[in-house]
Amino acid sequence: MAFITHVWSRQAESATPGPVRWLRYLLLASALGTSNTVFADNGFVIRSAQLSLHGTVYHLDARINYRLSQEAVDAVKNGVPLIIAIDIRVDRKRRWWLDKELATLTQNYLLLYHALTEKYVIHNLNSGIQENYANLDTALWSLGRIDGLPLIDANLLKPGAEYGIELRARLDIESLPAPMRPLAYISSDWQLQSDWYSWSLAR
């Protein structure tokens, strides 16, 4: 089984605001309460996804809609970095046995706001590529476009076999600052996660 995973980087840690800003945000969150109201326009939705073969490597193209809750938007604007994770699984389908997991990949993106430059930053924690955006909508639109992401070597797939591909997008609550996690665990405003998007690939 091929397994690839990526974790929080030192650069993400260095982007963490100081204690004063954390305190300010926590006071704001307390004032807003822990409402579980979910607005209709919140959430992550995978619109499309497909694999294409380039040479001997399958690449992923996907389109994802990201809509943050007001809680999450306020957090970003107050300097709280958010990590949005893309989970990908590749399984070989078997008729008489459970499907065999072939590969997993988690692609992590750091979203943060720089108050001095008034720019939103998307930092790909896997590749190290960083892009700046004038507003949050543009940043989320760009984040939702995955083009040509190398996923798996075709040589690992058996001719004649069928494979299942699954994809989801989620806000990584575990990467939030420790003081914020209790609120995030109980508030649906922070439970931002798409359904699994599944399709088949025949080798």
Secondary structure, DSSP 8 states (H G I E B T S, - for coil): -EEE-----HHHHHT---HHHHHHHHHHHHHH-------TT-EEEEEEEEEEEETTEEEEEEEEEEE--HHHHHHHHTT--EEEEEEEEEEE--SSS--EEEEEEEEEEEEEEETTTTEEEEEETTT--EEEESSHHHHHHHHTEEEEEEEEEGGGS-TT-EEEEEEEEEE-GGGS-GGGHHHHHH-GGG--B---EEEEEE-
